Amino acid sequence: MPYDLASTTWGPEETAAIERVVREGRLTMGENVRRFEEAFAATFGVRHAVMVNSGSSANLVGVAALFHKRERPLQRGDEVIVPAISWATTFHPLQQYGLKLRFLDVELDTLNMDVSQLARALTPRTRMVMGVSILGNPAALDVIRRFCDTHGLYFFEDNCESLGASLNGKACGTFGDLGTFSTFYSHHISTMEGGVLVSDNTEIAHLARAIRNHGWARDLPADSPLGPQPLDDPFFEAYRFIMPGYNVRPLEICGAVGLEQLKKLSGMLEVRRANAAHFVKLFRGDDRFILQREHGRSSWFSFTIILNPSLGIDRARVMDAMRKADIGFRMITGGCFLRHEAAKFFDYDTAGAIVNANIAHDHGFFVGNHPRDLTKEITELRAVLDGAAQTTSPAATRGQRSAS
Ligand SMILES: Cc1ncc(COP(=O)(O)O)c(C=O)c1O
C-alpha cells in the first residue's frame, strides 16, 4: 500500500472547468481569475485577493509592493525578522531586494517562530516580521501582530503552507498587512501552480496588481490610490506602465480550477482533520516521537515527526524502513534555512542560538496528509516506526512501551 506525500485533489469538476476555458478560448488572465479572486477574498474575509502564478511569486510581488508604498516604503538594508524554518522563497525575495535577514529559532513542538524571542531580535533597523505558519499549524500570529503594531513594523504573513487554518477564529493569512497563499499541487487546494496575495490595504493590493502584470496600469480601477487619473487618450492609456514589474500572471484555467477547489475546501479540511486526529491518537504519549503541537486550528498540511534527539534513534534506519514500506517522507518544509548553500548569498545574522531548527533538520521528517481517509496508512506508519525507531538510551523505553 503506497502512502504518498501528496495526491491530486481534483475530480471531474476541475477537468470540466479546464475544458470549458479551452473551449471558450480566452486562456490568459481574465474573467475566471477575477471571479476566483473575488471568491478567495470572500472565503477568507479580506478586501483584496490578487492571484499570481505561484506562492513564491506572491512573496516576490508582496515584497516589491512594500518597496513602492508611498508612505514608509521598505528600503535596501532594512532588517526583517524571519523564522529559521521556512521554504526557500520565503527568504529569497528579501535577499533579492537587498534586505537583511535576522533569523529567530523556532519552537520544537509547533515548529513556528519562537515569539518569546522577538524582542531580542529587534534593532533600530528592523522594519518587518515575516510570520510563517508551518505545515498548517498557525504561528503566534496574534503576538506577531501586536509586536508589529507596537514597533511600527510591517507584518508579512507567508501563509503558503496553511490555507484553511485559523487562530482565535480568524483565518491564517489575514493577520498580516499582507498575506500570501500557495495553490501548488500538493497544497490544500491546487491550481497546479498558483498563488494568491491578500490584503485589506488597497494601495498594497493595487501595487501587487500592477507589479504582477509588467507594472501596467491596465488592471487598476480609475480611482486607484496609485493614481494618476487615466489618460484621456485611449491609445496611450491602453499601454501605460506606472512602475517596474514582472509577468507573474496566472492562467485562466488556474482561476477556473481554483473556483472548483474552493467549493470543496471545507469538506477537504474536515477529512484532513479527521486523519490528524487518528495520527495524534496513535503517536501521542510515545517519548520517541515529537509531534507538531497544534496551536489554534491547524489545516494539517502533513504530519511531522521529530525523533527525540535525546534517545539516540537512528533516522537513517527509520527512513530506510519507511522506504521499504512504500511510505513517502521528506524534510520538514525547507529544514533550517541556514544549513543551505543559498544562505551564503544572504546578508543575515541570528538573534540568539538556532537550536530547535537544527534539531528538526537533523532528526525530523514529515509524511503526507491528504483529503481522503488515511486510517490504514497511518496505522501502518505507526507499526513501521514502532519497529524501526529503536532507542539506544535505556532510560527511554517508558513511552515506547506504553504507546505500543
Ligand atoms: C512557506 C512557503 N512559502 C512559499 C512557498 C512557495 O509556494 P510555491 O511552491 O507555490 O511557489 C512555499 C511552498 O510550498 C512555502 O511552503
The ligand as a Tripos MOL2 file, in Angstrom:
@<TRIPOS>MOLECULE
LIG
   16    16     1     0     0
SMALL
NO_CHARGES

@<TRIPOS>ATOM
      1 C1          6.1710   28.7420    3.4460 C.3       1 LIG1
      2 C2          6.1690   28.7110    1.9380 C.ar      1 LIG1
      3 N1          6.3180   29.8730    1.2780 N.ar      1 LIG1
      4 C3          6.3150   29.9190   -0.0620 C.ar      1 LIG1
      5 C4          6.1480   28.7680   -0.8130 C.ar      1 LIG1
      6 C5          6.1700   28.8640   -2.2970 C.3       1 LIG1
      7 O1          4.9810   28.4390   -2.9080 O.3       1 LIG1
      8 P1          5.0050   27.8980   -4.3900 P.3       1 LIG1
      9 O2          5.5090   26.4980   -4.3580 O.co2     1 LIG1
     10 O3          3.5760   27.9800   -4.8300 O.co2     1 LIG1
     11 O4          5.8840   28.7720   -5.1730 O.co2     1 LIG1
     12 C6          6.0060   27.5390   -0.1810 C.ar      1 LIG1
     13 C7          5.8500   26.3200   -0.9640 C.2       1 LIG1
     14 O5          5.4670   25.2890   -0.5240 O.2       1 LIG1
     15 C8          6.0230   27.5060    1.2290 C.ar      1 LIG1
     16 O6          5.9260   26.3480    1.8860 O.3       1 LIG1
@<TRIPOS>BOND
     1     1     2 1
     2     2     3 ar
     3     2    15 ar
     4     3     4 ar
     5     4     5 ar
     6     5     6 1
     7     5    12 ar
     8     6     7 1
     9     7     8 1
    10     8     9 2
    11     8    10 1
    12     8    11 1
    13    12    13 1
    14    12    15 ar
    15    13    14 2
    16    15    16 1
@<TRIPOS>SUBSTRUCTURE
     1 LIG1         1 GROUP 0 **** ****
